[in-house]
């Protein structure tokens, strides 16, 4: 299947999953009840809290990415913020397309090999999952949600461990992936094989910064800051609809969002955000209607601004320098 066909298939799957999630979310809750809560919402300080936390999330993501890229000269956090926002916007519109734009954009802007950029993004995912596990594990120690949420946290843990193992093996035994690539390259035309070998070498070099324990700890710190910012977003969105959410509840909603976003998603994460809020806040005894209203506010104050900012940054991201 062609890359375009694969993307189209993922988009259709995301639309189907989003529609199914929306149906499940609103199956027992009249939309009029949710809209009534939104009509009485407080769009003052709680909304400002969510918007400021969204900006902090993007800045933390850019600062962490700079470390994973090896802190190259001339590529500061402010410079990387533009491709980060563009990637977030495209991911919200077409699942997992933002990573390719980030790789292509840095290749054109700074001459970095796409393979090295993509390997730094893979490392991002691993540290994301570790940070979410730390937040989710701490939150689970404060509340009792039964087996459903605990199972979701375990799922995230298994995925994080698998990614971490792959990266550690690649760092410890770089000859193994190089040998596998060489075996694959033998069956390909010379031009394609040469390009594949160069990209594989660049990918291994892209993981080089993680070899430093100091860098790894800094990356983990920025990862925790990034996902704590998301928890603050959730708290602000709850405040908009007068839903008091504690720190543990906000962190567990973050876990739910991460698990939901692992699937193909509809544009704007429609349905996935609603299910994430309901699955976490329902067992805490909170009514479905305010939880759904908070999820809609999350899309309005977090997802939509990120899409607008990212689309505005897209042309600059792809411009050659």
C-alpha positions in Angstrom: 0.0 0.0 0.0 1.3 3.5 -0.8 2.1 6.0 2.0 -0.9 8.1 0.9 -3.2 5.0 1.1 -1.9 4.1 4.5 -2.5 7.6 5.8 -6.0 7.6 4.3 -6.7 4.2 6.0 -5.5 5.6 9.4 -7.7 8.7 8.9 -10.7 6.6 8.2 -10.0 4.3 11.2 -9.6 7.4 13.4 -13.0 8.8 12.2 -14.7 5.5 12.9 -13.1 5.2 16.4 -13.9 8.8 17.2 -17.6 8.3 16.2 -17.8 5.2 18.3 -16.2 6.9 21.3 -18.6 9.9 21.0 -21.6 7.5 20.8 -20.4 5.7 23.9 -19.7 9.0 25.8 -23.0 10.5 25.2 -25.1 7.4 25.2 -26.5 8.0 28.7 -26.0 11.8 28.8 -28.2 14.2 26.8 -26.0 16.7 24.9 -28.4 19.5 26.0 -27.4 18.8 29.6 -23.7 19.2 28.7 -24.4 22.4 26.7 -26.4 23.8 29.7 -23.3 23.3 31.9 -21.1 25.0 29.3 -23.5 28.0 29.2 -22.9 28.5 32.9 -19.1 28.1 32.6 -16.5 30.4 34.1 -14.3 31.6 31.3 -12.1 33.7 33.5 -9.2 32.5 35.7 -9.8 28.7 35.2 -9.7 29.2 31.4 -6.5 31.3 31.7 -4.9 28.5 33.8 -5.6 26.0 31.1 -4.3 28.3 28.3 -1.1 29.2 30.2 -0.5 25.5 31.0 -0.9 24.7 27.3 1.9 27.2 26.5 4.1 25.7 29.2 3.5 22.3 27.7 4.7 23.3 24.3 7.8 25.1 25.7 8.7 22.1 27.9 8.4 19.8 24.9 10.7 22.1 22.8 13.3 22.3 25.6 13.3 18.6 26.0 13.6 18.0 22.2 16.7 20.2 22.1 18.4 18.0 24.6 17.4 14.8 22.7 18.9 16.4 19.5 22.2 16.9 21.3 21.7 20.7 21.9 23.0 21.6 18.4 24.3 25.1 18.0 21.8 27.5 16.6 18.8 25.4 17.5 17.5 26.9 20.7 14.2 26.2 22.4 12.5 29.2 20.7 13.6 27.9 17.3 12.3 24.4 17.9 9.0 25.7 19.3 7.8 26.3 15.7 8.2 22.7 14.4 6.9 21.4 17.8 3.7 23.3 17.4 3.4 22.3 13.7 3.8 18.7 14.7 1.2 18.9 17.5 -1.3 20.5 15.1 -0.9 17.8 12.4 -1.1 15.0 14.9 -4.4 16.5 16.1 -5.6 16.5 12.5 -4.1 13.3 11.1 -2.7 10.8 13.7 1.1 10.5 13.8 1.7 12.8 10.8 3.4 15.5 12.8 6.6 13.5 13.4 7.3 13.4 9.7 6.8 17.1 9.4 9.2 17.7 12.3 11.8 15.5 10.7 11.4 17.1 7.3 11.3 20.6 8.7 14.6 20.3 10.6 16.2 18.6 7.6 15.4 21.7 5.5 16.0 24.2 8.2 19.2 22.9 9.8 20.4 20.0 7.6 19.8 17.4 10.3 19.3 13.9 8.9 15.6 12.8 9.1 16.6 9.5 10.7 18.4 11.3 13.5 15.4 13.5 14.1 13.0 10.6 14.1 15.1 8.6 16.5 15.0 11.6 18.9 11.2 11.5 18.6 11.1 7.8 19.4 13.2 8.6 22.5 10.6 11.3 23.3 7.9 8.7 23.3 9.8 6.5 25.8 10.4 9.4 28.2 6.7 10.4 27.8 5.6 7.0 28.9 8.0 6.9 31.8 6.8 10.3 33.0 3.2 9.4 32.7 3.8 6.2 34.6 5.4 8.1 37.4 2.5 10.5 37.6 -0.1 7.8 37.3 1.6 5.5 39.8 1.7 8.4 42.3 -1.9 9.2 41.7 -3.0 5.6 42.1 -1.5 5.6 45.5 -3.8 8.4 46.6 -7.1 7.1 45.2 -8.8 3.7 44.7 -10.3 3.4 41.2 -10.5 -0.4 40.9 -9.0 -2.5 38.2 -9.9 -0.6 35.1 -7.5 2.4 35.5 -4.8 0.2 37.1 -5.0 -2.0 33.9 -4.6 1.1 31.8 -1.5 2.2 33.7 0.0 -1.3 33.4 -0.6 -1.1 29.6 1.3 2.1 29.4 4.0 0.6 31.6 4.4 -2.4 29.2 4.6 -0.2 26.2 7.2 2.1 27.9 9.3 -0.9 28.9 9.2 -2.3 25.4 10.4 1.0 23.8 13.0 1.5 26.5 14.4 -2.0 25.9 14.6 -1.4 22.2 16.5 1.8 22.7 18.8 0.4 25.4 19.6 -2.6 23.1 20.3 -0.2 20.2 22.6 1.9 22.4 24.4 -1.1 24.0 24.7 -3.2 20.8 24.6 -0.8 17.9 26.1 -3.5 15.6 22.8 -5.5 15.9 20.5 -3.0 14.2 23.3 -2.1 11.7 23.6 -5.8 10.8 19.8 -6.1 10.3 19.8 -3.1 8.1 22.7 -4.5 6.1 20.8 -7.8 5.6 17.7 -5.9 4.4 19.7 -3.7 2.1 21.1 -6.6 0.2 17.6 -7.2 -1.2 17.1 -3.7 -2.3 18.4 -1.6 -5.3 21.8 0.0 -4.6 20.4 3.5 -4.4 17.7 2.6 -2.0 20.0 0.4 0.1 22.5 3.3 0.4 19.8 5.7 1.6 18.5 3.1 4.1 22.0 2.5 5.5 22.6 6.3 5.9 19.3 6.8 7.6 19.9 3.9 10.0 23.3 5.3 10.9 21.8 8.7 11.5 19.1 7.2 13.7 21.7 5.5 15.9 23.6 8.8 16.1 20.4 10.5 17.0 20.1 8.4 20.2 23.6 9.3 21.2 22.6 12.1 23.7 20.7 9.7 25.8 23.9 7.8 26.6 24.7 10.6 29.1 23.1 10.0 32.5 22.9 13.8 33.1 21.1 14.3 29.8 18.8 11.4 30.5 17.8 12.9 33.9 17.3 16.3 32.4 15.1 14.8 29.7 13.1 13.0 32.3 12.7 16.2 34.3 11.4 18.1 31.2 9.1 15.1 30.5 7.6 15.3 34.0 7.2 19.1 33.6 5.5 18.6 30.3 2.9 16.2 31.6 2.4 18.1 34.9 1.4 21.0 32.6 -1.2 18.8 31.0 -2.5 17.9 34.5 -2.8 21.7 35.2 -4.7 22.0 31.9 -7.2 19.4 33.1 -7.5 21.2 36.4 -8.3 24.5 34.7 -10.8 22.9 32.3 -12.6 21.3 35.3 -12.7 24.7 37.0 -14.3 26.3 33.9 -17.4 24.0 34.4 -17.2 24.3 38.3 -15.9 20.7 38.6 -13.4 20.5 41.5 -10.6 18.1 40.5 -7.8 17.1 42.8 -4.2 16.5 41.8 -4.6 12.7 41.7 -7.7 13.0 39.5 -5.9 15.4 37.1 -2.9 13.1 36.8 -5.1 10.0 36.1 -7.0 11.9 33.4 -3.6 12.5 31.8 -3.0 8.7 31.8 -6.4 8.2 30.2 -5.6 10.8 27.5 -2.3 9.1 26.7 -3.9 5.6 26.5 -6.7 7.0 24.3 -4.3 8.8 22.0 -2.4 5.5 21.3 -5.3 4.6 18.9 -6.1 6.2 15.6 -8.0 9.4 16.4 -10.6 11.6 14.8 -9.6 15.2 14.0 -9.3 17.2 17.2 -9.3 14.0 19.2 -13.1 14.0 19.1 -14.4 11.1 21.2 -11.0 10.1 22.6 -10.9 13.1 25.0 -14.5 12.4 26.1 -13.8 8.8 26.9 -10.6 9.6 28.7 -12.4 12.0 31.1 -15.3 9.7 31.6 -13.3 6.5 32.3 -11.2 8.3 35.0 -13.7 10.6 36.6 -16.7 8.2 36.6 -15.1 5.8 39.2 -14.2 8.8 41.3 -18.0 9.4 41.8 -18.2 12.5 39.6 -21.3 12.9 37.3 -20.9 12.2 33.6 -22.3 15.5 32.4 -19.8 17.8 34.1 -17.0 15.4 33.1 -18.1 15.6 29.5 -18.4 19.4 29.7 -14.8 19.5 31.0 -13.6 17.4 28.1 -15.3 19.8 25.6 -13.5 22.7 27.4 -10.2 20.8 27.0 -10.7 20.6 23.3 -11.7 24.3 23.1 -8.9 25.7 25.3 -6.1 23.2 24.5 -6.6 21.3 21.3 -8.0 24.0 19.1 -5.4 26.7 20.1 -2.6 24.2 19.5 -4.0 23.4 16.0 -4.3 27.1 15.2 -0.8 27.9 16.4 0.6 24.9 14.7 -1.0 25.5 11.3 0.3 29.1 11.5 3.8 27.7 12.1 3.6 25.1 9.4 4.9 27.2 6.5 7.8 28.5 8.5 8.7 25.0 9.6 9.0 23.7 6.0 10.9 26.7 4.7 14.5 26.0 3.7 17.1 28.2 5.4 
